[in-house]
Amino acid sequence: MQHDAHSPDDHQQPRYGQPQQGQPYGGQPSSQPSGDQPVSYAPYGQGAEYGHGAQHGQPAYGAAMPMPAVVKWGLGIQWAGVALGVIGIGIAGLGLLAFAGAGDAGMLGAVGMLLAVAAVLVVAQVVVLLFATKGRNWARIVLAVLAAIGIITSLSSGQGLNFGSLISILSVVLLFLPAANEWFRARSAQR
């Protein structure tokens, strides 16, 4: 004979770590109703009522702010500049090596030194870009300084504002627009 009555132990609170009826071990609600009123717990940092700015359309505390399009474009332009720079260095290096010839050791040494300096600068720019991609404000400032140095060098050499200079200006402007400023500020606050 089967008994449908509940024992007094059925309505007691389980001890910490013990599963409740209808819930797997760990206390998370299962997809099957248990007959009791379900309780919903938002994961840490997911509650919309918590955190500064949650009422104003900003992400809740602990939620990562997505990278705005202006930052993606600004950094994308910088990455494209690095790729084009590497290609340009390679072409210039091959041209200088062909011009120097195999017999002039001094010229080959100078070409090697120029290529080594260019490689160090490219690696430094890649490192700074990686930090900027993570939201480091100092890296964004370094990218702006490097772009300014490149533009000044271009102007002082008599080339004027070439295509590369204009693209550098565009990328720096994108990285300092209000949406980008807010993202870098939010990333700094998360650390």
Buried (B, 14 or more C-beta within 10 A) or exposed (E): EEEEEEEEEEEEEEEEEEEBEBBEEEBEBEEEEEEEEEEEEEEEEEBEEBBEEBEEEBBBBEBEBEBBEBBBBBBEBBBEBBEEBBEEBEEBBEEBBEEBEEEEEEBBEEBBEBBEEBEEBBEEBEEBBEBBBEBBBEBBBBBBEBBEEBBEEBEEEEEEEEEBBEBBBBBBBBBBBEEBBBBBEBBEEEE
